[in-house]
Amino acid sequence: MDFLQQYDRKKAAIERFLFRTTDGLDAPAPLKDAMLYALHSGGKRLRPILLTEACGLFVAPDERAYTAAAAVECIHTYSLIHDDLPAMDNDDFRRGKPTVHKAFDEGIAILAGDALLNFAYEQLFALADDPVCARAGSILATACGAGGLIGGQALDIAGVRPDEARLQYIYKHKTGDLIASAVL
């Protein structure tokens, strides 16, 4: 089996788990619809695949690894929803489809992103009795916080023409920290 076949197989497994995990999502219709619209609109699923592969180096990926992988993808999706908002990058399309704030409205888009972030942490907290999983949740939260993904996004929208150091900070934190935390 070549790399692309393996990647597609692993991506399909992540997709199945995401659908199963969000099947019983408890949220009112417009919010739930927006969350699922964003989460299930495709994508490479690089971060969850990296997480399950990193787990596979030490133990066989199990339900806990897939739960953490789904949490990482929910966080990634939340960050994309917020990144597309008019106050940020003001994008109209994501993955060939209207962005969440265009398909629904800006308020629902903000809340869908917030809800996906919280849903991710709900999933991670369900694993907190396992010390390794609790540590993984802590690593992920730090990577996504003010000194990580959110900090990188803040500098990205600051309206200042970035120099090389600022660009490196944005790339490292806005994009890199979530990828790195998936592996860690």
Disulfide bonds with the S-S distance in Angstrom:
none
